[in-house]
Amino acid sequence: MQLFTLAANVNLYDAPTGDRLATQGAAARFLWAPALQPAQPTARLYVQLAEDEYWGWLDPSDYPKLQPATTPYQPIPCDRATVVSAIEAIIEFCEAARRVPHEYLWGGTVAPHYDCSGLIQASFASQGIWLPRDAYQQEAFTTPIAPRGATIDEVLPKLERGDLIFFGAKEKATHVALYLGEGYYLHSSGKECGRNGIGVDTLLPSADPVGTAYRQQFRGAGRVASSYLPMPNFCAF
């Protein structure tokens, strides 16, 4: 396999055919892919992003956006103090994304259209802090605020601005939001059960149907303590 950098944004799909996104790769990210030949194949390539180890299928039309990396990918570690110093910039990233025309996009990690975990990942990455890609992975990566099964009333007093809030079924987190303080959180929610984009809701009892629906799916909260570091020799190929 060969390490590339992306000269422009790309879509990665979740299958060799079809239009369902797995994720997106922003310009300047590192990506593992089979070495390209002069006669490039016409089928999608299975590739892996370096920073979060996430995989997907790349369209042949995007092969010209792959540039052989001139330096190895070197993750940059950080501690909780670094994260804390970046929280306000992370929140402003999300607020700025909210202010421009956009809609919810499953698999979206590149402006202007995001899914829930894509927005969270992109906002932290804007400050050099990498998180895993999906909501359930982000939940596993963060430090729990309270034991699993704790109620909103038990968790709420312990939350700090910039913590992550997780929602979903008992088995798995399927949605993530960024805590703003005073019970409010910012998130990118879907078209059928949400706001079709980035909005603010509350963990407190409310007559709003969106906030009420997510309250019923509350799983817990986590605190980002460091940047995600891929395993040594992590390429999955």
N, C-alpha and C positions, 0 to 999 in steps of 0.2 A: 504494500500500500504506500501511497505517497501523500505527504502533507501539503495542502494548498492553503492560500488565503483567498478570500472572496473580494473581487474587485467591485462588486455591486451586490445588492440584495438578491436573494434567491428564495424560491419556494421549495420545500421538501415535502413530498407526498407520502402517504402511508401505505402505498402499494405500487407495484410496477405499472399499473394502469389506473385510470380514474382521476378525479379532481379533488379528492378529500385531502386537505392539508394534514401533515403531521406536525410541522413547525416551519419556521422561516429562519434563514441565516442572513444576518445583517452584514453589510460591507465591512471588510477588515477582519471578520472572524476567521478562525482556522478550521479546516475541514479535511478529514481523511477520505480519500477516494482511490479507486484503482488508477494506476498510471495511465494517462491518456495516450493513445496511439495516433499516428498521423491520419489514419482512416478511422475516425471516431465512430463508435457504434451508434445505432439509431434508437436503441432502447434506453430506458432510464437506468442510471447507475445507483447502486446502494451505497450510501455515503454516511459518514458520521461526523457531527460537529465536535470539535475538540473541547470547548470550554465546559460543556455540560454532558458530554458523551451521548448526545441524543442522535438518533438515526433517522433516515428518511430516504426517499427516492428522488433523484435529481433528473430533471428533464434534459435531453440533449441540447435544447436551445440555450441552456444556461452553462454549458461546458466552457464557452469562451470567458466566462466570469471567474474561472479557476486559474489562479496564478501560482506556480510552484513557490512554496514558502522559502524564503532566503534565510530565515532563522527558525529554530525550533520553537514550538509553543511552550511557554514557561508560565505556569500559573503563578499568580501573585497572592500570597497569603495575607490575611488581615485579621485583626482581633476585634473584640466587641467595642473597644474605644473608637476604632476607626469607623465601625458601622454607625455608632451613635453620632459621630461628627458629620456623617453623610445623610442623616435622616431627613433633615429639612430640604436638602436638594433632591432627595428621592421623592418626597411628597410633592415638591414643586414640579418635578418631571411629570408625575401623574396628573396634576392639576393643569399643566400646559397641554397635555394630551387630551384632556377633557374639553378644553376650550376650542379645539379645532374640529371641523366637521369629521365625523367618523361613525362607524358602526361596529358591532361585535363581529369578530371573525374567528371562527374555530381554527386553532393552529396559528393565529396571528401573534407575532412577536416584534413586528416592525411597524413603525408609524405609517399611517394614522390608525390602522385597524388592529385591535388586540383581542385576544381572549383573556380570561381572568389571570391565569398563571403567566401568560406571555407579557402582560402589562407589569406584573410584579417582577418578573425576571429582568425585563428591559429597564425598569426604573432603577433597580439595584446595579445592573451592569453599567448604567450611565455613570456611576460613581466608582467603577472598577471592582464591584463586588458581585461575584457570580453565584447564582442559586441554581439548583436543579430546575428542570423545565416544567414538570407537571405539578398540579396542586398536591397530589398525594406524596410526591417526592419532596416537595418543599416542606410539607408537614413533617415528614420523617427526618429532614435535615435540621430543622429548627429545634431550639430548646423548648420543651413544653412549659407553658406558663402555669399550668395546674394539672393534676392527674386526669387521665382520660375519664370521661364521664362526668366531670365537674359541670355544674350548671352555669348559665350566663351570669347569674347573680354572684356566683362564687369566683368566676374568672374576671369579671369586669373591674373590680377594685385593683387587680394586680396588673392590668394592662398598661403599657407605655406607648407613647406615640411612636409609630413605625413598626409595631408588632404586626404579625400576620394572623388573620382570623380564618379559620377553616370551617367549611360546611360540607355536608354530604350525608350519605347513608352511614349506618353503623359500621359497615365493612370498609369504607374507603372515603377519603376526602375527594370531592369532585369540584370544589370551588374554593377560591382563596381571595382575601381582601386585605387592604392595608389600613391599619387602625390609625385614626386621626386624633383621637382624644374625645372625652366627654360622651362616650358611647357611640360615636360616629365612625364609619369606615368608608373607604373609597374602593370601588371595584368595577371591573368590566363584566357586565352580566348579559345574558343571552336575549334572544328575540322572543322566545315563547314564555319564559319565566324570568323576566328581568327588564332592563331598560334599553336593550339593544345598543349597549355601549357603556361608557364610563359614567358613573353617577355616585352619589353619596347616600348611604342608608344608615340606619341606626340599629344597635343591639337592644335598645330600650323598647318597651311595648309601644306600638304605633298602629294607627288605622291604615297606614299605607300597605297595600297588598304585597308589594315587593319585599319590603322590610320584614313583614310578618311571615312571608314564605321562607325567607332565609333564616329567621329566628328559629323556625321549626326544624331546620336542618343543621343547626349549630353543633359543631364537633369539639371545638376547643381553639386554642391559640398557641402560637409559637414565637420565639424571639430569635432573630438572626444574630449569631455570635461570631461568625467568621465567613470567609468566602469559600465556596465549594472548590475542592481540589480533586481533579480526576486521579484515579488510581494510576500508579506507575504502569507503563506499557498497557494503557487502557484501551487501545483501539480494538474494537470487537471483531475485526475481520480475521 
